Each structure stands twice: as structure tokens, then as C-alpha cells.
Amino acid sequence: MKIDVLTLFPAMFAGPLDESIIMRARKAGLLDLKIHQLRDWTHDRHKTVDDRPFGGGPGMLMKPEPLFEAVESLRRETTRVVLLSPSGRKFNQAIARELAEQKDLLLVTGHYEGFDERVRETLAHDELSIGDYVLTNGALPAMVVIDAVTRLLPGVLGDDDSSRDESFSHGLLEYPQYTRPAEFRGLKVPEVLMSGNHAEIEKWRREQARQRTQKQRPDLLKPD
Ligand code: 4FV
């Protein structure tokens, strides 16, 4: 997969995407990630990317011209253009799986008070929010999407860190898990997990996942 990111803060991407699984995927050529400075598509001495909102109001907005030029020069036939903003649909595992099917993504990150509406209307195939809170810019949301999507790409997760049976894969939170020692500071691992009875273990895990979801995330149990 090819992922291009448009941002005013390329340096923010150094670090989180240069480690562990994501870096392995990049080195293996499973992810071709390019971070682009939006100001490279400005033509004035001050590399202006923002301006005041028509009709007044606080703060500045991202101008359409640099964004249109950048997106038009980076996108290809197969590119899905995704805007990151608080007014997008809420990003989740199902959307991560959807995006992982794409050939290439162009993530457009915001700053200031947001985008000129014509950017949203004309350029975006999709708009995503990572949560109902306001960040200083869209760099972290873009990194969240890149991480969640990359680990779903075929060949990225080895068997030992599979995505098969994890949270949200069956619409439930994950069941409790334990590793050695069987007793730690008097805290024992549930007997059933030591029983070797896989049918009983499966039943216990399903029930635990359901109870935890009921307690922590009853919204996940409600039919869509
Ligand atoms: C955001 C979010 C987010 C809004 C103002 C950037 C900021 C600034 N993006 N999910 N939550 N964006 O807060 O995606 O432009």
C-alpha cells in the first residue's frame, strides 16, 4: 500500500512510524509512506496556507489553493483522499479494515480552525475523526490511521502477533489473558485456562468477552 500524507508538520511524523511493526512493513515494501510539506504547493514569499474566515469569527482557515494543487498533483486513479477532522465519521476497526483494502491513500491533515469547505466538498472521498476532542492539528490522527491500517496489511503481522482474534474483531472487547507465572503475589490464573479443555476455555473466553463488553462498552452490543 502507498500512503501519502499532506501536513504542515512533517517532523511530527518522525519517530512513531520509524519503529517496530510499521518500520518493518516499510522496509519490507509492504507500506510505501511519504510525508509531504503542504507549503511546497504555495507560490508566495510567505508560503501562505491560511486566511481569515469570511463572515468573521475566531482563528484562521486553511486556504483551498495549496490543498487543491497538492492533492491534484499527488492523487492517482486509485487514490482514496481522506480528510482528518473532528467532523468526520468516527474511525474504528471496521473502517481500518475497509481502508486496508485500498491500493493507496492520501491523508489530508488539518490545522488552525480547519479547512475551507470547498476542500471537503470537492477533494475528499472520506472524512474521518479519531474522537470527539479537538487537537492542535491532524498529524496525530493521521498517524493513528496509518498504524491501525498498516498492521492489517497482508504480511505485516507475523503469526505471533495476529490480528485474527483481537478486540472489535467480533464486535466485542478482548477476553482476559494471562501468561506465566501461574501465581503472582497470590494472584492465580483462572483454573479453566490451565485445564487444557479447549471447549471449556473457548466458552469461558466468549463469556468473559461478553461480560467485559457489557460492562465497559454496552454500546458495542447494541445492534447497528
Ligand atoms: C481531529 C480529530 C482534530 C481540529 C482543529 C485540527 C483538529 C485542527 N482530527 N480527529 N479529533 N483536528 O481534532 O481528526 O485543525
Residues whose N, C-alpha, C, O or C-beta is under 5 A from the ligand:
A	BS01	4FV	L84 S85 P86 G110 H111 Y112 E113 G114 L128 S129 I130 G131 Y133 V134 L135 T136 N137 G138 P141
